[in-house]
């Protein structure tokens, strides 16, 4: 099993280091991208960034799109795809004819070219192998981009002197290598997306206006104040009709403290009025002679 370097996050300005050989300055680099790494065009963009960094370091670099059935290099660099890898292998187009300079860059590109019914056979052909080795002998670093599920991946890996795997994890990288014996220079993945700021969840039933919440709370407080006021002042304002206030509430409180419950003011007045009325009736009855009370009734002449 091939020993893999530690998975790392891709950095455009830190391309994997390729070894130098004085007798053979060129390299055959295979960039293999897993399906998930290739989503949204990230893998191809990363491949272009690596090639750009290698060319800026002084290497002569050609990037070839060998993902023939799923070509994207021409879209990434906005170049035509009229002729490319398939055309030079199948139809004999010259390498000079299919190789294009990337605008504003120091490296060259070979797009996939004409669609082929058997892309695996194109990359496994003797002509593509010979062209690849000619690049190396000329001191050129040929970088072949291929998908992990592409036909012809085995042929690309079989020619490679160096491999770079674009994958979201080290486990994905193992399956993408397909048993290749070429040294893996890097296993690189896209940076993790930054988490979005979490919006506060709406309460059940929709968004609650914070001011409305304050108003509701204030209303509850007002109702409580009204009910408390009713209890303190002995009124039933703000209370349901069936709620009555006990007249002897103060007396019960005092009695629980061991004291004597005072007579309610209203009851005292009633009692005094009743006693006074009884006394007046007795006095009137004595004066009228209806009753005789010794010492109080007037003496009558005989």
C-alpha positions as CSV (number, residue, x, y, z in Angstrom):
1,X,0.0,0.0,0.0
2,X,1.3,3.5,-0.9
3,X,2.2,5.6,2.1
4,X,0.2,8.8,1.9
5,X,1.3,12.2,3.3
6,X,-0.9,13.9,5.8
7,X,-4.1,15.4,4.4
8,X,-3.9,19.2,4.3
9,X,-5.9,22.2,3.2
10,X,-5.1,23.5,-0.2
11,X,-3.2,26.8,-0.5
12,X,-2.8,28.4,-3.9
13,X,0.6,29.9,-3.2
14,X,2.0,26.7,-1.6
15,X,2.1,24.1,-4.4
16,X,3.5,20.6,-3.6
17,X,7.3,20.4,-4.0
18,X,8.4,18.3,-7.0
19,X,11.8,16.6,-6.9
20,X,14.6,17.8,-9.2
21,X,16.6,15.5,-11.5
22,X,19.5,16.9,-13.4
23,X,19.5,14.1,-16.0
24,X,15.7,14.3,-16.4
25,X,14.4,17.8,-15.6
26,X,10.9,17.0,-16.8
27,X,8.2,15.3,-14.7
28,X,4.9,13.5,-15.4
29,X,2.6,14.6,-12.7
30,X,-0.9,13.1,-12.3
31,X,-3.5,15.2,-10.4
32,X,-6.3,12.9,-9.5
33,X,-9.5,14.4,-8.2
34,X,-12.2,12.6,-6.3
35,X,-15.8,13.2,-7.3
36,X,-16.6,15.3,-4.3
37,X,-13.5,17.4,-4.7
38,X,-14.4,18.0,-8.3
39,X,-17.8,19.4,-7.4
40,X,-18.4,23.1,-8.3
41,X,-15.2,23.1,-10.3
42,X,-12.9,23.4,-7.2
43,X,-10.5,20.6,-8.2
44,X,-9.8,22.0,-11.6
45,X,-9.3,25.5,-10.2
46,X,-6.9,24.0,-7.6
47,X,-5.0,22.2,-10.4
48,X,-4.6,25.4,-12.4
49,X,-3.3,27.2,-9.3
50,X,-0.7,24.5,-8.7
51,X,0.5,24.6,-12.3
52,X,0.7,28.4,-12.1
53,X,2.8,28.2,-9.0
54,X,5.1,25.6,-10.5
55,X,5.5,27.7,-13.7
56,X,6.3,30.8,-11.6
57,X,9.0,28.9,-9.8
58,X,10.8,28.5,-13.2
59,X,9.5,25.2,-14.5
60,X,8.3,24.6,-18.0
61,X,4.8,23.3,-17.4
62,X,2.0,22.0,-19.7
63,X,-1.4,21.2,-18.2
64,X,-3.4,18.5,-20.0
65,X,-7.1,17.7,-19.4
66,X,-7.2,13.9,-19.5
67,X,-10.7,13.7,-17.9
68,X,-11.8,13.3,-21.5
69,X,-15.4,12.4,-20.8
70,X,-15.9,15.2,-18.3
71,X,-13.7,18.0,-19.6
72,X,-13.6,21.3,-17.7
73,X,-10.2,22.8,-18.3
74,X,-11.4,24.9,-21.3
75,X,-14.2,26.3,-19.2
76,X,-12.0,27.1,-16.3
77,X,-9.5,29.0,-18.4
78,X,-12.1,30.2,-21.0
79,X,-10.3,28.8,-24.0
80,X,-11.6,26.9,-27.0
81,X,-11.8,23.1,-27.0
82,X,-11.7,22.5,-30.7
83,X,-8.6,20.3,-30.6
84,X,-6.8,18.6,-27.8
85,X,-5.6,15.3,-26.4
86,X,-8.0,13.1,-28.4
87,X,-7.1,14.9,-31.7
88,X,-3.3,14.5,-31.3
89,X,-3.7,10.8,-30.4
90,X,-6.5,9.7,-32.8
91,X,-6.3,12.1,-35.7
92,X,-2.6,12.9,-35.6
93,X,-2.8,16.6,-34.9
94,X,0.6,18.0,-34.0
95,X,1.5,18.9,-30.4
96,X,2.3,22.4,-31.4
97,X,-1.2,22.7,-32.9
98,X,-3.1,21.5,-29.8
99,X,-1.0,23.3,-27.2
100,X,-2.2,26.7,-26.2
101,X,-0.6,29.4,-24.0
102,X,-2.8,30.3,-21.0
103,X,-3.5,34.0,-21.3
104,X,-1.6,36.0,-18.7
105,X,0.3,33.0,-17.5
106,X,3.7,31.3,-18.2
107,X,2.3,27.8,-18.6
108,X,0.6,26.0,-21.6
109,X,-2.5,23.9,-21.7
110,X,-3.9,21.0,-23.8
111,X,-7.6,20.7,-23.6
112,X,-9.5,17.4,-24.0
113,X,-10.5,18.1,-27.6
114,X,-12.9,16.1,-29.7
115,X,-15.1,13.8,-27.7
116,X,-14.2,10.1,-27.9
117,X,-16.3,7.0,-27.5
118,X,-13.5,5.3,-25.6
119,X,-11.4,7.7,-23.6
120,X,-9.7,4.9,-21.8
121,X,-8.3,3.6,-25.0
122,X,-7.0,7.1,-26.0
123,X,-5.0,7.5,-22.8
124,X,-3.7,3.9,-22.9
125,X,-2.5,4.3,-26.5
126,X,1.2,4.0,-27.4
127,X,1.1,7.5,-29.1
128,X,0.0,9.2,-25.8
129,X,2.7,7.4,-23.9
130,X,5.3,8.4,-26.4
131,X,4.1,12.1,-26.4
132,X,4.2,12.1,-22.6
133,X,7.8,10.9,-22.5
134,X,8.8,13.3,-25.2
135,X,7.7,16.2,-22.9
136,X,9.9,14.8,-20.1
137,X,12.9,14.4,-22.4
138,X,12.4,18.0,-23.4
139,X,12.6,19.2,-19.8
140,X,8.9,19.9,-19.6
141,X,6.7,19.0,-16.6
142,X,3.5,17.5,-18.1
143,X,0.6,17.7,-15.6
144,X,-2.4,15.4,-16.4
145,X,-5.6,16.1,-14.7
146,X,-8.0,13.2,-14.3
147,X,-11.0,12.3,-12.2
148,X,-10.9,9.4,-9.8
149,X,-13.8,7.8,-11.7
150,X,-12.6,8.6,-15.2
151,X,-11.9,6.0,-17.9
152,X,-8.1,5.9,-18.5
153,X,-7.2,6.9,-14.9
154,X,-5.0,3.7,-14.6
155,X,-3.1,4.7,-17.7
156,X,-2.4,8.2,-16.4
157,X,-1.2,6.9,-13.1
158,X,0.9,4.2,-14.8
159,X,2.9,6.9,-16.6
160,X,3.2,9.3,-13.6
161,X,6.4,10.1,-11.8
162,X,4.5,12.0,-9.1
163,X,0.9,12.1,-7.9
164,X,-1.2,14.7,-6.2
165,X,-4.6,13.7,-4.9
166,X,-7.4,16.2,-4.5
167,X,-9.8,14.8,-1.9
168,X,-12.0,15.9,1.0
169,X,-10.3,13.3,3.3
170,X,-7.3,10.9,3.4
171,X,-9.8,7.9,3.1
172,X,-11.1,9.3,-0.2
173,X,-7.5,9.6,-1.4
174,X,-6.8,5.8,-1.0
175,X,-9.6,4.8,-3.2
176,X,-8.6,7.3,-5.8
177,X,-5.1,5.9,-6.3
178,X,-6.2,2.6,-7.7
179,X,-3.1,0.8,-6.5
180,X,-0.6,3.2,-8.2
181,X,3.0,2.8,-7.2
182,X,4.0,6.4,-8.0
183,X,5.0,8.5,-5.0
184,X,2.2,10.7,-3.7
185,X,3.5,14.2,-3.1
186,X,0.4,15.6,-1.5
187,X,-3.2,14.9,-0.5
188,X,-5.0,18.2,-0.6
189,X,-8.6,19.2,0.1
190,X,-10.8,22.3,-0.1
191,X,-11.0,24.5,3.0
192,X,-14.0,23.9,5.3
193,X,-16.8,26.5,4.6
194,X,-17.1,29.1,7.3
195,X,-20.3,28.6,9.3
196,X,-23.0,31.1,8.7
197,X,-24.1,33.3,11.6
198,X,-27.1,31.5,13.1
199,X,-30.2,33.6,13.0
200,X,-32.3,33.4,16.2
201,X,-35.1,30.8,15.8
202,X,-38.6,32.2,15.5
203,X,-40.9,31.2,18.4
204,X,-43.8,28.9,17.6
205,X,-46.6,30.8,15.8
206,X,-44.4,33.3,14.0
207,X,-42.1,36.1,14.9
208,X,-42.7,37.8,18.3
209,X,-42.4,41.6,18.4
210,X,-40.1,42.3,21.3
211,X,-42.1,45.5,22.0
212,X,-45.3,43.6,22.0
213,X,-43.8,41.2,24.5
214,X,-43.0,44.1,26.7
215,X,-46.5,45.5,26.3
216,X,-48.0,42.1,27.2
217,X,-45.8,41.8,30.3
218,X,-46.7,45.4,31.3
219,X,-50.4,44.5,30.9
220,X,-50.0,41.5,33.1
221,X,-48.3,43.7,35.7
222,X,-51.1,46.2,35.6
223,X,-53.7,43.5,36.1
224,X,-51.7,42.2,39.1
225,X,-51.5,45.6,40.6
226,X,-55.2,46.1,40.2
227,X,-56.0,42.8,41.9
228,X,-53.5,43.5,44.7
229,X,-55.0,46.9,45.2
230,X,-58.4,45.3,45.5
231,X,-57.1,43.0,48.2
232,X,-55.5,45.8,50.1
233,X,-58.4,48.2,50.0
234,X,-61.2,45.7,50.3
235,X,-62.8,46.3,46.9
236,X,-63.6,43.9,44.1
237,X,-62.2,46.0,41.3
238,X,-60.6,43.9,38.6
239,X,-61.7,40.6,40.2
240,X,-64.2,38.1,38.9
241,X,-67.7,38.5,40.3
242,X,-67.6,35.2,42.2
243,X,-64.6,36.2,44.2
244,X,-65.5,37.8,47.6
245,X,-63.2,39.3,50.2
246,X,-63.6,37.9,53.7
247,X,-64.6,40.6,56.2
248,X,-62.8,38.9,59.1
249,X,-59.5,38.5,57.2
250,X,-57.7,40.9,59.6
251,X,-59.2,39.2,62.6
252,X,-58.0,35.8,61.4
253,X,-54.5,37.1,60.9
254,X,-54.4,38.5,64.4
255,X,-55.9,35.4,65.9
256,X,-53.2,33.3,64.3
257,X,-50.6,35.4,66.2
258,X,-52.2,34.6,69.6
259,X,-53.9,38.0,70.0
260,X,-57.6,38.9,70.3
261,X,-59.3,39.7,67.2
262,X,-60.7,43.2,67.2
263,X,-64.4,43.8,66.5
264,X,-65.0,45.0,63.1
265,X,-65.9,48.7,62.9
266,X,-69.1,48.0,61.1
267,X,-70.3,45.4,63.5
268,X,-69.7,47.8,66.5
269,X,-71.9,50.5,65.0
270,X,-74.7,48.0,64.5
271,X,-74.4,46.8,68.0
272,X,-74.5,50.3,69.5
273,X,-77.5,51.2,67.4
274,X,-79.4,48.1,68.5
275,X,-78.6,48.8,72.2
276,X,-79.7,52.4,71.9
277,X,-82.9,51.4,70.2
278,X,-83.7,48.9,72.9
279,X,-83.1,51.4,75.6
280,X,-85.3,54.0,73.9
281,X,-88.1,51.5,73.6
282,X,-87.8,50.6,77.3
283,X,-87.9,54.3,78.3
284,X,-90.9,54.9,76.1
285,X,-92.8,51.9,77.5
286,X,-92.1,53.1,81.0
287,X,-93.3,56.6,80.3
288,X,-96.5,55.4,78.7
289,X,-97.1,53.1,81.6
290,X,-97.0,49.9,79.6
291,X,-94.4,48.4,81.9
292,X,-93.6,49.0,85.5
293,X,-90.0,49.1,86.5
294,X,-89.5,49.8,90.2
295,X,-87.3,52.8,90.8
296,X,-87.8,54.0,87.2
297,X,-91.6,54.1,86.5
298,X,-93.3,57.3,87.7
299,X,-95.4,57.1,90.9
300,X,-99.1,57.3,90.2
301,X,-101.7,59.0,92.7
302,X,-104.4,56.9,94.2
